[in-house]
Amino acid sequence: MKIISTYTRLQALLKKIEFLPLLLIRFILAYGFYNPAKMKWNDINAIGEWFGSIGVPAPYLNAYLAASTEALGVLLLILGLGTRLISIPLMVTMVVAIVTVHLENGFEAGQNGFEIPLYYLIMLFTLFVFGPGKASLDEWIEKRN
């Protein structure tokens, strides 16, 4: 019976920190999108040219869309604001990145494979399904309404 008692206490403790995994996922994704967004904005014309060279349609428009989505995603993920909404274009961005750049390199991240974008896609889908968690502006707004 001591095992059951210990397990019950553990469950109570975990209940108090259940917000933490979603918060960490948001922060990890924001950190992961920061440098790619910054890189795109620092040389958006080169990104447009590169997008064109790999067959992305409307390459300059899509360069701006990708850079804007990633930059806005960083801010919104940190705040936990509009989390489910921003997850949608970020998931699309990851699918496009996987298909156009990473898939041909296999799975391994070290070979520029699709491993990291796939992990991001799974984390974004998790946020889309579960929302941003209690430590978010989305939750604060929901409680006020």
Phi and psi in radians as a Rosetta constraint file:
Dihedral C 1 N 2 CA 2 C 2 CIRCULARHARMONIC -1.119 0.35
Dihedral N 2 CA 2 C 2 N 3 CIRCULARHARMONIC -0.597 0.35
Dihedral C 2 N 3 CA 3 C 3 CIRCULARHARMONIC -1.103 0.35
Dihedral N 3 CA 3 C 3 N 4 CIRCULARHARMONIC -0.770 0.35
Dihedral C 3 N 4 CA 4 C 4 CIRCULARHARMONIC -1.109 0.35
Dihedral N 4 CA 4 C 4 N 5 CIRCULARHARMONIC -0.738 0.35
Dihedral C 4 N 5 CA 5 C 5 CIRCULARHARMONIC -1.094 0.35
Dihedral N 5 CA 5 C 5 N 6 CIRCULARHARMONIC -0.763 0.35
Dihedral C 5 N 6 CA 6 C 6 CIRCULARHARMONIC -1.125 0.35
Dihedral N 6 CA 6 C 6 N 7 CIRCULARHARMONIC -0.751 0.35
Dihedral C 6 N 7 CA 7 C 7 CIRCULARHARMONIC -1.095 0.35
Dihedral N 7 CA 7 C 7 N 8 CIRCULARHARMONIC -0.711 0.35
Dihedral C 7 N 8 CA 8 C 8 CIRCULARHARMONIC -1.095 0.35
Dihedral N 8 CA 8 C 8 N 9 CIRCULARHARMONIC -0.752 0.35
Dihedral C 8 N 9 CA 9 C 9 CIRCULARHARMONIC -1.123 0.35
Dihedral N 9 CA 9 C 9 N 10 CIRCULARHARMONIC -0.703 0.35
Dihedral C 9 N 10 CA 10 C 10 CIRCULARHARMONIC -1.082 0.35
Dihedral N 10 CA 10 C 10 N 11 CIRCULARHARMONIC -0.763 0.35
Dihedral C 10 N 11 CA 11 C 11 CIRCULARHARMONIC -1.040 0.35
Dihedral N 11 CA 11 C 11 N 12 CIRCULARHARMONIC -0.735 0.35
Dihedral C 11 N 12 CA 12 C 12 CIRCULARHARMONIC -1.106 0.35
Dihedral N 12 CA 12 C 12 N 13 CIRCULARHARMONIC -0.720 0.35
Dihedral C 12 N 13 CA 13 C 13 CIRCULARHARMONIC -1.126 0.35
Dihedral N 13 CA 13 C 13 N 14 CIRCULARHARMONIC -0.809 0.35
Dihedral C 13 N 14 CA 14 C 14 CIRCULARHARMONIC -1.109 0.35
Dihedral N 14 CA 14 C 14 N 15 CIRCULARHARMONIC -0.594 0.35
Dihedral C 14 N 15 CA 15 C 15 CIRCULARHARMONIC -1.035 0.35
Dihedral N 15 CA 15 C 15 N 16 CIRCULARHARMONIC -0.630 0.35
Dihedral C 15 N 16 CA 16 C 16 CIRCULARHARMONIC -1.222 0.35
Dihedral N 16 CA 16 C 16 N 17 CIRCULARHARMONIC -0.429 0.35
Dihedral C 16 N 17 CA 17 C 17 CIRCULARHARMONIC -2.014 0.35
Dihedral N 17 CA 17 C 17 N 18 CIRCULARHARMONIC 0.325 0.35
Dihedral C 17 N 18 CA 18 C 18 CIRCULARHARMONIC -1.171 0.35
Dihedral N 18 CA 18 C 18 N 19 CIRCULARHARMONIC -0.274 0.35
Dihedral C 18 N 19 CA 19 C 19 CIRCULARHARMONIC -1.251 0.35
Dihedral N 19 CA 19 C 19 N 20 CIRCULARHARMONIC -0.406 0.35
Dihedral C 19 N 20 CA 20 C 20 CIRCULARHARMONIC -1.102 0.35
Dihedral N 20 CA 20 C 20 N 21 CIRCULARHARMONIC -0.793 0.35
Dihedral C 20 N 21 CA 21 C 21 CIRCULARHARMONIC -1.032 0.35
Dihedral N 21 CA 21 C 21 N 22 CIRCULARHARMONIC -0.731 0.35
Dihedral C 21 N 22 CA 22 C 22 CIRCULARHARMONIC -1.181 0.35
Dihedral N 22 CA 22 C 22 N 23 CIRCULARHARMONIC -0.662 0.35
Dihedral C 22 N 23 CA 23 C 23 CIRCULARHARMONIC -1.087 0.35
Dihedral N 23 CA 23 C 23 N 24 CIRCULARHARMONIC -0.796 0.35
Dihedral C 23 N 24 CA 24 C 24 CIRCULARHARMONIC -1.132 0.35
Dihedral N 24 CA 24 C 24 N 25 CIRCULARHARMONIC -0.688 0.35
Dihedral C 24 N 25 CA 25 C 25 CIRCULARHARMONIC -1.050 0.35
Dihedral N 25 CA 25 C 25 N 26 CIRCULARHARMONIC -0.785 0.35
Dihedral C 25 N 26 CA 26 C 26 CIRCULARHARMONIC -1.053 0.35
Dihedral N 26 CA 26 C 26 N 27 CIRCULARHARMONIC -0.790 0.35
Dihedral C 26 N 27 CA 27 C 27 CIRCULARHARMONIC -1.191 0.35
Dihedral N 27 CA 27 C 27 N 28 CIRCULARHARMONIC -0.697 0.35
Dihedral C 27 N 28 CA 28 C 28 CIRCULARHARMONIC -1.088 0.35
Dihedral N 28 CA 28 C 28 N 29 CIRCULARHARMONIC -0.782 0.35
Dihedral C 28 N 29 CA 29 C 29 CIRCULARHARMONIC -1.134 0.35
Dihedral N 29 CA 29 C 29 N 30 CIRCULARHARMONIC -0.752 0.35
Dihedral C 29 N 30 CA 30 C 30 CIRCULARHARMONIC -1.039 0.35
Dihedral N 30 CA 30 C 30 N 31 CIRCULARHARMONIC -0.784 0.35
Dihedral C 30 N 31 CA 31 C 31 CIRCULARHARMONIC -1.077 0.35
Dihedral N 31 CA 31 C 31 N 32 CIRCULARHARMONIC -0.739 0.35
Dihedral C 31 N 32 CA 32 C 32 CIRCULARHARMONIC -1.179 0.35
Dihedral N 32 CA 32 C 32 N 33 CIRCULARHARMONIC -0.543 0.35
Dihedral C 32 N 33 CA 33 C 33 CIRCULARHARMONIC -1.529 0.35
Dihedral N 33 CA 33 C 33 N 34 CIRCULARHARMONIC -0.280 0.35
Dihedral C 33 N 34 CA 34 C 34 CIRCULARHARMONIC -1.055 0.35
Dihedral N 34 CA 34 C 34 N 35 CIRCULARHARMONIC -0.981 0.35
Dihedral C 34 N 35 CA 35 C 35 CIRCULARHARMONIC -1.126 0.35
Dihedral N 35 CA 35 C 35 N 36 CIRCULARHARMONIC -0.755 0.35
Dihedral C 35 N 36 CA 36 C 36 CIRCULARHARMONIC -1.053 0.35
Dihedral N 36 CA 36 C 36 N 37 CIRCULARHARMONIC -0.679 0.35
Dihedral C 36 N 37 CA 37 C 37 CIRCULARHARMONIC -1.137 0.35
Dihedral N 37 CA 37 C 37 N 38 CIRCULARHARMONIC -0.801 0.35
Dihedral C 37 N 38 CA 38 C 38 CIRCULARHARMONIC -1.076 0.35
Dihedral N 38 CA 38 C 38 N 39 CIRCULARHARMONIC -0.767 0.35
Dihedral C 38 N 39 CA 39 C 39 CIRCULARHARMONIC -1.066 0.35
Dihedral N 39 CA 39 C 39 N 40 CIRCULARHARMONIC -0.772 0.35
Dihedral C 39 N 40 CA 40 C 40 CIRCULARHARMONIC -1.087 0.35
Dihedral N 40 CA 40 C 40 N 41 CIRCULARHARMONIC -0.821 0.35
Dihedral C 40 N 41 CA 41 C 41 CIRCULARHARMONIC -1.181 0.35
Dihedral N 41 CA 41 C 41 N 42 CIRCULARHARMONIC -0.553 0.35
Dihedral C 41 N 42 CA 42 C 42 CIRCULARHARMONIC -1.156 0.35
Dihedral N 42 CA 42 C 42 N 43 CIRCULARHARMONIC -0.478 0.35
Dihedral C 42 N 43 CA 43 C 43 CIRCULARHARMONIC -2.576 0.35
Dihedral N 43 CA 43 C 43 N 44 CIRCULARHARMONIC 1.093 0.35
Dihedral C 43 N 44 CA 44 C 44 CIRCULARHARMONIC -1.067 0.35
Dihedral N 44 CA 44 C 44 N 45 CIRCULARHARMONIC -0.585 0.35
Dihedral C 44 N 45 CA 45 C 45 CIRCULARHARMONIC -1.164 0.35
Dihedral N 45 CA 45 C 45 N 46 CIRCULARHARMONIC -0.705 0.35
Dihedral C 45 N 46 CA 46 C 46 CIRCULARHARMONIC -1.138 0.35
Dihedral N 46 CA 46 C 46 N 47 CIRCULARHARMONIC -0.636 0.35
Dihedral C 46 N 47 CA 47 C 47 CIRCULARHARMONIC -1.143 0.35
Dihedral N 47 CA 47 C 47 N 48 CIRCULARHARMONIC -0.740 0.35
Dihedral C 47 N 48 CA 48 C 48 CIRCULARHARMONIC -1.045 0.35
Dihedral N 48 CA 48 C 48 N 49 CIRCULARHARMONIC -0.762 0.35
Dihedral C 48 N 49 CA 49 C 49 CIRCULARHARMONIC -1.084 0.35
Dihedral N 49 CA 49 C 49 N 50 CIRCULARHARMONIC -0.780 0.35
Dihedral C 49 N 50 CA 50 C 50 CIRCULARHARMONIC -1.115 0.35
Dihedral N 50 CA 50 C 50 N 51 CIRCULARHARMONIC -0.772 0.35
Dihedral C 50 N 51 CA 51 C 51 CIRCULARHARMONIC -0.981 0.35
Dihedral N 51 CA 51 C 51 N 52 CIRCULARHARMONIC -0.748 0.35
Dihedral C 51 N 52 CA 52 C 52 CIRCULARHARMONIC -1.086 0.35
Dihedral N 52 CA 52 C 52 N 53 CIRCULARHARMONIC -0.693 0.35
Dihedral C 52 N 53 CA 53 C 53 CIRCULARHARMONIC -1.203 0.35
Dihedral N 53 CA 53 C 53 N 54 CIRCULARHARMONIC -0.397 0.35
Dihedral C 53 N 54 CA 54 C 54 CIRCULARHARMONIC -1.777 0.35
Dihedral N 54 CA 54 C 54 N 55 CIRCULARHARMONIC 0.169 0.35
Dihedral C 54 N 55 CA 55 C 55 CIRCULARHARMONIC 1.540 0.35
Dihedral N 55 CA 55 C 55 N 56 CIRCULARHARMONIC 0.255 0.35
Dihedral C 55 N 56 CA 56 C 56 CIRCULARHARMONIC -1.269 0.35
Dihedral N 56 CA 56 C 56 N 57 CIRCULARHARMONIC 2.204 0.35
Dihedral C 56 N 57 CA 57 C 57 CIRCULARHARMONIC -1.178 0.35
Dihedral N 57 CA 57 C 57 N 58 CIRCULARHARMONIC 2.646 0.35
Dihedral C 57 N 58 CA 58 C 58 CIRCULARHARMONIC 0.769 0.35
Dihedral N 58 CA 58 C 58 N 59 CIRCULARHARMONIC 1.068 0.35
Dihedral C 58 N 59 CA 59 C 59 CIRCULARHARMONIC -1.033 0.35
Dihedral N 59 CA 59 C 59 N 60 CIRCULARHARMONIC -0.683 0.35
Dihedral C 59 N 60 CA 60 C 60 CIRCULARHARMONIC -1.268 0.35
Dihedral N 60 CA 60 C 60 N 61 CIRCULARHARMONIC -0.707 0.35
Dihedral C 60 N 61 CA 61 C 61 CIRCULARHARMONIC -1.059 0.35
Dihedral N 61 CA 61 C 61 N 62 CIRCULARHARMONIC -0.800 0.35
Dihedral C 61 N 62 CA 62 C 62 CIRCULARHARMONIC -1.204 0.35
Dihedral N 62 CA 62 C 62 N 63 CIRCULARHARMONIC -0.509 0.35
Dihedral C 62 N 63 CA 63 C 63 CIRCULARHARMONIC -1.115 0.35
Dihedral N 63 CA 63 C 63 N 64 CIRCULARHARMONIC -0.793 0.35
Dihedral C 63 N 64 CA 64 C 64 CIRCULARHARMONIC -1.131 0.35
Dihedral N 64 CA 64 C 64 N 65 CIRCULARHARMONIC -0.722 0.35
Dihedral C 64 N 65 CA 65 C 65 CIRCULARHARMONIC -1.119 0.35
Dihedral N 65 CA 65 C 65 N 66 CIRCULARHARMONIC -0.771 0.35
Dihedral C 65 N 66 CA 66 C 66 CIRCULARHARMONIC -1.129 0.35
Dihedral N 66 CA 66 C 66 N 67 CIRCULARHARMONIC -0.798 0.35
Dihedral C 66 N 67 CA 67 C 67 CIRCULARHARMONIC -1.098 0.35
Dihedral N 67 CA 67 C 67 N 68 CIRCULARHARMONIC -0.750 0.35
Dihedral C 67 N 68 CA 68 C 68 CIRCULARHARMONIC -1.155 0.35
Dihedral N 68 CA 68 C 68 N 69 CIRCULARHARMONIC -0.766 0.35
Dihedral C 68 N 69 CA 69 C 69 CIRCULARHARMONIC -1.068 0.35
Dihedral N 69 CA 69 C 69 N 70 CIRCULARHARMONIC -0.794 0.35
Dihedral C 69 N 70 CA 70 C 70 CIRCULARHARMONIC -1.164 0.35
Dihedral N 70 CA 70 C 70 N 71 CIRCULARHARMONIC -0.755 0.35
Dihedral C 70 N 71 CA 71 C 71 CIRCULARHARMONIC -1.143 0.35
Dihedral N 71 CA 71 C 71 N 72 CIRCULARHARMONIC -0.802 0.35
Dihedral C 71 N 72 CA 72 C 72 CIRCULARHARMONIC -1.119 0.35
Dihedral N 72 CA 72 C 72 N 73 CIRCULARHARMONIC -0.663 0.35
Dihedral C 72 N 73 CA 73 C 73 CIRCULARHARMONIC -1.036 0.35
Dihedral N 73 CA 73 C 73 N 74 CIRCULARHARMONIC -0.723 0.35
Dihedral C 73 N 74 CA 74 C 74 CIRCULARHARMONIC -0.992 0.35
Dihedral N 74 CA 74 C 74 N 75 CIRCULARHARMONIC -0.903 0.35
Dihedral C 74 N 75 CA 75 C 75 CIRCULARHARMONIC -1.104 0.35
Dihedral N 75 CA 75 C 75 N 76 CIRCULARHARMONIC -0.864 0.35
Dihedral C 75 N 76 CA 76 C 76 CIRCULARHARMONIC -1.191 0.35
Dihedral N 76 CA 76 C 76 N 77 CIRCULARHARMONIC -0.626 0.35
Dihedral C 76 N 77 CA 77 C 77 CIRCULARHARMONIC -1.167 0.35
Dihedral N 77 CA 77 C 77 N 78 CIRCULARHARMONIC -0.712 0.35
Dihedral C 77 N 78 CA 78 C 78 CIRCULARHARMONIC -1.066 0.35
Dihedral N 78 CA 78 C 78 N 79 CIRCULARHARMONIC -0.788 0.35
Dihedral C 78 N 79 CA 79 C 79 CIRCULARHARMONIC -1.329 0.35
Dihedral N 79 CA 79 C 79 N 80 CIRCULARHARMONIC -0.384 0.35
Dihedral C 79 N 80 CA 80 C 80 CIRCULARHARMONIC 1.206 0.35
Dihedral N 80 CA 80 C 80 N 81 CIRCULARHARMONIC 0.714 0.35
Dihedral C 80 N 81 CA 81 C 81 CIRCULARHARMONIC -2.067 0.35
Dihedral N 81 CA 81 C 81 N 82 CIRCULARHARMONIC 2.189 0.35
Dihedral C 81 N 82 CA 82 C 82 CIRCULARHARMONIC 1.070 0.35
Dihedral N 82 CA 82 C 82 N 83 CIRCULARHARMONIC 0.582 0.35
Dihedral C 82 N 83 CA 83 C 83 CIRCULARHARMONIC -1.065 0.35
Dihedral N 83 CA 83 C 83 N 84 CIRCULARHARMONIC -0.825 0.35
Dihedral C 83 N 84 CA 84 C 84 CIRCULARHARMONIC -1.129 0.35
Dihedral N 84 CA 84 C 84 N 85 CIRCULARHARMONIC -0.686 0.35
Dihedral C 84 N 85 CA 85 C 85 CIRCULARHARMONIC -1.159 0.35
Dihedral N 85 CA 85 C 85 N 86 CIRCULARHARMONIC -0.828 0.35
Dihedral C 85 N 86 CA 86 C 86 CIRCULARHARMONIC -1.215 0.35
Dihedral N 86 CA 86 C 86 N 87 CIRCULARHARMONIC -0.399 0.35
Dihedral C 86 N 87 CA 87 C 87 CIRCULARHARMONIC -1.102 0.35
Dihedral N 87 CA 87 C 87 N 88 CIRCULARHARMONIC -0.550 0.35
Dihedral C 87 N 88 CA 88 C 88 CIRCULARHARMONIC -1.121 0.35
Dihedral N 88 CA 88 C 88 N 89 CIRCULARHARMONIC -1.010 0.35
Dihedral C 88 N 89 CA 89 C 89 CIRCULARHARMONIC -1.158 0.35
Dihedral N 89 CA 89 C 89 N 90 CIRCULARHARMONIC -0.495 0.35
Dihedral C 89 N 90 CA 90 C 90 CIRCULARHARMONIC -1.182 0.35
Dihedral N 90 CA 90 C 90 N 91 CIRCULARHARMONIC -0.647 0.35
Dihedral C 90 N 91 CA 91 C 91 CIRCULARHARMONIC -1.135 0.35
Dihedral N 91 CA 91 C 91 N 92 CIRCULARHARMONIC -0.721 0.35
Dihedral C 91 N 92 CA 92 C 92 CIRCULARHARMONIC -1.061 0.35
Dihedral N 92 CA 92 C 92 N 93 CIRCULARHARMONIC -0.761 0.35
Dihedral C 92 N 93 CA 93 C 93 CIRCULARHARMONIC -1.014 0.35
Dihedral N 93 CA 93 C 93 N 94 CIRCULARHARMONIC -0.722 0.35
Dihedral C 93 N 94 CA 94 C 94 CIRCULARHARMONIC -1.186 0.35
Dihedral N 94 CA 94 C 94 N 95 CIRCULARHARMONIC -0.709 0.35
Dihedral C 94 N 95 CA 95 C 95 CIRCULARHARMONIC -1.097 0.35
Dihedral N 95 CA 95 C 95 N 96 CIRCULARHARMONIC -0.779 0.35
Dihedral C 95 N 96 CA 96 C 96 CIRCULARHARMONIC -1.081 0.35
Dihedral N 96 CA 96 C 96 N 97 CIRCULARHARMONIC -0.752 0.35
Dihedral C 96 N 97 CA 97 C 97 CIRCULARHARMONIC -1.082 0.35
Dihedral N 97 CA 97 C 97 N 98 CIRCULARHARMONIC -0.739 0.35
Dihedral C 97 N 98 CA 98 C 98 CIRCULARHARMONIC -1.085 0.35
Dihedral N 98 CA 98 C 98 N 99 CIRCULARHARMONIC -0.856 0.35
Dihedral C 98 N 99 CA 99 C 99 CIRCULARHARMONIC -1.229 0.35
Dihedral N 99 CA 99 C 99 N 100 CIRCULARHARMONIC -0.734 0.35
Dihedral C 99 N 100 CA 100 C 100 CIRCULARHARMONIC -1.523 0.35
Dihedral N 100 CA 100 C 100 N 101 CIRCULARHARMONIC -0.447 0.35
Dihedral C 100 N 101 CA 101 C 101 CIRCULARHARMONIC -2.101 0.35
Dihedral N 101 CA 101 C 101 N 102 CIRCULARHARMONIC -0.884 0.35
Dihedral C 101 N 102 CA 102 C 102 CIRCULARHARMONIC -1.616 0.35
Dihedral N 102 CA 102 C 102 N 103 CIRCULARHARMONIC -0.501 0.35
Dihedral C 102 N 103 CA 103 C 103 CIRCULARHARMONIC -1.016 0.35
Dihedral N 103 CA 103 C 103 N 104 CIRCULARHARMONIC -0.754 0.35
Dihedral C 103 N 104 CA 104 C 104 CIRCULARHARMONIC -1.159 0.35
Dihedral N 104 CA 104 C 104 N 105 CIRCULARHARMONIC -0.262 0.35
Dihedral C 104 N 105 CA 105 C 105 CIRCULARHARMONIC -1.631 0.35
Dihedral N 105 CA 105 C 105 N 106 CIRCULARHARMONIC 0.062 0.35
Dihedral C 105 N 106 CA 106 C 106 CIRCULARHARMONIC 1.457 0.35
Dihedral N 106 CA 106 C 106 N 107 CIRCULARHARMONIC -2.876 0.35
Dihedral C 106 N 107 CA 107 C 107 CIRCULARHARMONIC -1.465 0.35
Dihedral N 107 CA 107 C 107 N 108 CIRCULARHARMONIC -0.724 0.35
Dihedral C 107 N 108 CA 108 C 108 CIRCULARHARMONIC -1.120 0.35
Dihedral N 108 CA 108 C 108 N 109 CIRCULARHARMONIC 2.287 0.35
Dihedral C 108 N 109 CA 109 C 109 CIRCULARHARMONIC -1.065 0.35
Dihedral N 109 CA 109 C 109 N 110 CIRCULARHARMONIC -0.652 0.35
Dihedral C 109 N 110 CA 110 C 110 CIRCULARHARMONIC -1.107 0.35
Dihedral N 110 CA 110 C 110 N 111 CIRCULARHARMONIC -0.338 0.35
Dihedral C 110 N 111 CA 111 C 111 CIRCULARHARMONIC -1.814 0.35
Dihedral N 111 CA 111 C 111 N 112 CIRCULARHARMONIC 0.322 0.35
Dihedral C 111 N 112 CA 112 C 112 CIRCULARHARMONIC 1.053 0.35
Dihedral N 112 CA 112 C 112 N 113 CIRCULARHARMONIC 0.601 0.35
Dihedral C 112 N 113 CA 113 C 113 CIRCULARHARMONIC -1.385 0.35
Dihedral N 113 CA 113 C 113 N 114 CIRCULARHARMONIC -2.986 0.35
Dihedral C 113 N 114 CA 114 C 114 CIRCULARHARMONIC -1.588 0.35
Dihedral N 114 CA 114 C 114 N 115 CIRCULARHARMONIC 0.180 0.35
Dihedral C 114 N 115 CA 115 C 115 CIRCULARHARMONIC -1.004 0.35
Dihedral N 115 CA 115 C 115 N 116 CIRCULARHARMONIC -0.979 0.35
Dihedral C 115 N 116 CA 116 C 116 CIRCULARHARMONIC -1.151 0.35
Dihedral N 116 CA 116 C 116 N 117 CIRCULARHARMONIC -0.839 0.35
Dihedral C 116 N 117 CA 117 C 117 CIRCULARHARMONIC -1.041 0.35
Dihedral N 117 CA 117 C 117 N 118 CIRCULARHARMONIC -0.569 0.35
Dihedral C 117 N 118 CA 118 C 118 CIRCULARHARMONIC -1.160 0.35
Dihedral N 118 CA 118 C 118 N 119 CIRCULARHARMONIC -0.757 0.35
Dihedral C 118 N 119 CA 119 C 119 CIRCULARHARMONIC -1.067 0.35
Dihedral N 119 CA 119 C 119 N 120 CIRCULARHARMONIC -0.748 0.35
Dihedral C 119 N 120 CA 120 C 120 CIRCULARHARMONIC -1.064 0.35
Dihedral N 120 CA 120 C 120 N 121 CIRCULARHARMONIC -0.760 0.35
Dihedral C 120 N 121 CA 121 C 121 CIRCULARHARMONIC -1.038 0.35
Dihedral N 121 CA 121 C 121 N 122 CIRCULARHARMONIC -0.762 0.35
Dihedral C 121 N 122 CA 122 C 122 CIRCULARHARMONIC -1.147 0.35
Dihedral N 122 CA 122 C 122 N 123 CIRCULARHARMONIC -0.738 0.35
Dihedral C 122 N 123 CA 123 C 123 CIRCULARHARMONIC -1.146 0.35
Dihedral N 123 CA 123 C 123 N 124 CIRCULARHARMONIC -0.705 0.35
Dihedral C 123 N 124 CA 124 C 124 CIRCULARHARMONIC -1.117 0.35
Dihedral N 124 CA 124 C 124 N 125 CIRCULARHARMONIC -0.710 0.35
Dihedral C 124 N 125 CA 125 C 125 CIRCULARHARMONIC -1.105 0.35
Dihedral N 125 CA 125 C 125 N 126 CIRCULARHARMONIC -0.664 0.35
Dihedral C 125 N 126 CA 126 C 126 CIRCULARHARMONIC -1.042 0.35
Dihedral N 126 CA 126 C 126 N 127 CIRCULARHARMONIC -0.799 0.35
Dihedral C 126 N 127 CA 127 C 127 CIRCULARHARMONIC -1.155 0.35
Dihedral N 127 CA 127 C 127 N 128 CIRCULARHARMONIC -0.633 0.35
Dihedral C 127 N 128 CA 128 C 128 CIRCULARHARMONIC -1.086 0.35
Dihedral N 128 CA 128 C 128 N 129 CIRCULARHARMONIC -0.736 0.35
Dihedral C 128 N 129 CA 129 C 129 CIRCULARHARMONIC -1.329 0.35
Dihedral N 129 CA 129 C 129 N 130 CIRCULARHARMONIC -0.846 0.35
Dihedral C 129 N 130 CA 130 C 130 CIRCULARHARMONIC -1.642 0.35
Dihedral N 130 CA 130 C 130 N 131 CIRCULARHARMONIC -0.263 0.35
Dihedral C 130 N 131 CA 131 C 131 CIRCULARHARMONIC 1.421 0.35
Dihedral N 131 CA 131 C 131 N 132 CIRCULARHARMONIC -3.052 0.35
Dihedral C 131 N 132 CA 132 C 132 CIRCULARHARMONIC -1.446 0.35
Dihedral N 132 CA 132 C 132 N 133 CIRCULARHARMONIC -0.185 0.35
Dihedral C 132 N 133 CA 133 C 133 CIRCULARHARMONIC 1.612 0.35
Dihedral N 133 CA 133 C 133 N 134 CIRCULARHARMONIC 3.119 0.35
Dihedral C 133 N 134 CA 134 C 134 CIRCULARHARMONIC -1.210 0.35
Dihedral N 134 CA 134 C 134 N 135 CIRCULARHARMONIC -0.514 0.35
Dihedral C 134 N 135 CA 135 C 135 CIRCULARHARMONIC -1.545 0.35
Dihedral N 135 CA 135 C 135 N 136 CIRCULARHARMONIC 1.167 0.35
Dihedral C 135 N 136 CA 136 C 136 CIRCULARHARMONIC -2.689 0.35
Dihedral N 136 CA 136 C 136 N 137 CIRCULARHARMONIC 2.745 0.35
Dihedral C 136 N 137 CA 137 C 137 CIRCULARHARMONIC -1.207 0.35
Dihedral N 137 CA 137 C 137 N 138 CIRCULARHARMONIC -0.565 0.35
Dihedral C 137 N 138 CA 138 C 138 CIRCULARHARMONIC -0.985 0.35
Dihedral N 138 CA 138 C 138 N 139 CIRCULARHARMONIC -0.797 0.35
Dihedral C 138 N 139 CA 139 C 139 CIRCULARHARMONIC -1.149 0.35
Dihedral N 139 CA 139 C 139 N 140 CIRCULARHARMONIC -0.740 0.35
Dihedral C 139 N 140 CA 140 C 140 CIRCULARHARMONIC -1.076 0.35
Dihedral N 140 CA 140 C 140 N 141 CIRCULARHARMONIC -0.775 0.35
Dihedral C 140 N 141 CA 141 C 141 CIRCULARHARMONIC -1.120 0.35
Dihedral N 141 CA 141 C 141 N 142 CIRCULARHARMONIC -0.756 0.35
Dihedral C 141 N 142 CA 142 C 142 CIRCULARHARMONIC -1.059 0.35
Dihedral N 142 CA 142 C 142 N 143 CIRCULARHARMONIC -0.709 0.35
Dihedral C 142 N 143 CA 143 C 143 CIRCULARHARMONIC -1.174 0.35
Dihedral N 143 CA 143 C 143 N 144 CIRCULARHARMONIC -0.555 0.35
Dihedral C 143 N 144 CA 144 C 144 CIRCULARHARMONIC -1.328 0.35
Dihedral N 144 CA 144 C 144 N 145 CIRCULARHARMONIC -0.369 0.35
